[in-house]
Amino acid sequence: MKMRKKSELPVKQCAHCTLPFTWRKKWERDWGGVKYCSERCRRAARPAAGEGDAS
């Protein structure tokens, strides 16, 4: 595989913080499914369990 400059890598926008983030090797197999820039944003985007139940 040919080496690429960081500026040539694909970029997406985080669904939670809306900041841009670039492709990483660990996301190679699932780049289409990556929505968040970090684990922290992924956790913050999900509603907490039991928060909507006021019964």
C-alpha positions as semicolon CSV with decimal commas, in nm:
position;residue;x (nm);y (nm);z (nm)
1;M;0,000;0,000;0,000
2;K;0,127;0,345;-0,093
3;M;0,193;0,587;0,191
4;R;-0,042;0,886;0,199
5;K;0,001;1,229;0,345
6;K;-0,227;1,305;0,637
7;S;-0,388;1,584;0,435
8;E;-0,495;1,326;0,174
9;L;-0,683;1,102;0,421
10;P;-1,065;1,103;0,425
11;V;-1,235;1,337;0,672
12;K;-1,575;1,312;0,847
13;Q;-1,765;1,531;1,091
14;C;-1,842;1,396;1,438
15;A;-2,216;1,340;1,499
16;H;-2,188;1,468;1,857
17;C;-1,933;1,751;1,873
18;T;-1,947;1,837;1,498
19;L;-1,567;1,869;1,478
20;P;-1,388;1,717;1,177
21;F;-1,181;1,403;1,226
22;T;-0,960;1,204;0,989
23;W;-0,942;0,837;0,897
24;R;-0,746;0,609;1,131
25;K;-0,597;0,268;1,064
26;K;-0,811;0,107;1,337
27;W;-1,126;0,219;1,150
28;E;-1,006;0,067;0,822
29;R;-1,270;-0,210;0,805
30;D;-1,566;-0,002;0,925
31;W;-1,502;0,356;0,803
32;G;-1,856;0,372;0,664
33;G;-2,003;0,305;1,009
34;V;-1,784;0,544;1,207
35;K;-1,992;0,839;1,335
36;Y;-1,800;0,973;1,633
37;C;-1,446;1,108;1,670
38;S;-1,388;0,945;2,008
39;E;-1,525;0,706;2,267
40;R;-1,620;1,005;2,481
41;C;-1,842;1,151;2,206
42;R;-1,997;0,810;2,139
43;R;-2,094;0,769;2,504
44;A;-2,223;1,126;2,537
45;A;-2,443;1,093;2,228
46;R;-2,639;0,796;2,367
47;P;-2,913;0,875;2,619
48;A;-2,844;0,738;2,967
49;A;-3,040;0,425;3,063
50;G;-3,354;0,500;3,262
51;E;-3,340;0,874;3,204
52;G;-3,670;0,882;3,014
53;D;-3,860;0,661;3,263
54;A;-4,026;0,879;3,525
55;S;-4,272;0,609;3,641
